[in-house]
């Protein structure tokens, strides 16, 4: 028998948030409040649609979002239920090869290069950015922007970043919680220098992102690798390190789409990791490097959107949104002291950011250019993703395993047999094709998978490259 449940929701058709997402978030709120408990049955989609006076398909979309995000489970011929696996603690979450004709390098000349997921610079809003830049210099008060600015970044630009993080990614911060940087790598460096000293231990994903590791090691910190499986970071290994007696200062994670494997950290593990962070006092450093390009219902919200998480640093970038040459990143934290330290260190090495460029990008945010570009780019990359899927199904299906990513700009491919990737790389080099070998991602052992970026390659180069690679598997 279905549990009687009065669904309280006022839909706002003028809101930027789609109706199905408003419904999904309202159900999550009822789960948080305890009005809906693990195992409780939800009304059928038809009944819920009648109750809310909306189209049934809208309700189905909302339920699908909650199934994907693991708040609900579906039981065949029984219905939809609140997931039993949710931990019993108070969670208050608010829910966000291209070629290139490559230049001659020391390694040779490549006409196809599989990168690790670069955007397509050919679709960047360069004209709009140049126009905004010119308009800034035509302003009457332009001389006021020629002096020194705030080490944390232009105030209005920070406010725009805050609005995006709060409204689209469920975070709850203000402009004093944000530091604008020259790309995400600077954000990583500032975070490391402000958090770590010699002798600290930092947990990292393995395989993972080595440039971040180098920033951590530069402080004298020791890295401890944690494995990744189909559900993301293996929490049991995190617990083993915590119980070993080592003082774990932080953990570096890419939970939205793990780098390089593209897997998403499951909701159960997210909640477990938050509990462990609060219990043991370590900081979660969250690198959300490609949140914007998502082909499913919506991106999974960051760990940093959980208000019960006591210690977090969230790192993002505008470089993939506009163009790699645009070096604008940011770090956000609920630790005001860390942001202040980051600002003070920033003054030593860089004084301030590029306030003129920040103003130009701000103008593109305000006039809707960025929003339109993200929509256009997402459609562009989804077509490329689907083309890449077709190529892999045609040429590699029986030679390797891979999962079709719901976003991002790369595939993770694991051959069925162990490969000598250095040898494969040399053979591909002789054919003018470059790949990133697995040692780029591994901590201290051989990794058999490779990450193939497709965003910056033409369809012809993708096809030519995959055909050659398939012959070597």
Secondary structure, DSSP 8 states (H G I E B T S, - for coil): ------------TTSSS-HHHHHHHHHHHHHHHTSS-TT-B---HHHHHHHHTS-HHHHHHHHHHHHHTTSEEEETTTEEEE-TTS-SS---B-----------BTTB--SEE--SS---GGGS-HHHHHHHHHHHHTSTTGGGGGS---TT--HHHHHHHHHHHHHHH-----GGGEEEESSHHHHHHHHHHHH--TT-EEEEEES--HHHHHHHHTTT-EEEEEEEETTEE-HHHHHHHHHTT--EEEEEE--SS-TTT-----HHHHHHHHHHHHHH--EEEEE-TTTT-B-SS-----GGGBTT--SEEEEEESTTTS-TTS--EEEEES-HHHHHHHHHHHHHHTSS--HHHHHHHHHHHHTTHHHHHHHHHHHHHHHHHHHHHHHHHHHTTTTEEE---SBSSEEEEEESS---HHHHHHHHHHTTEE---GGGT-SSS---EEEEE-TTS-HHHHHHHHHHHHHH-
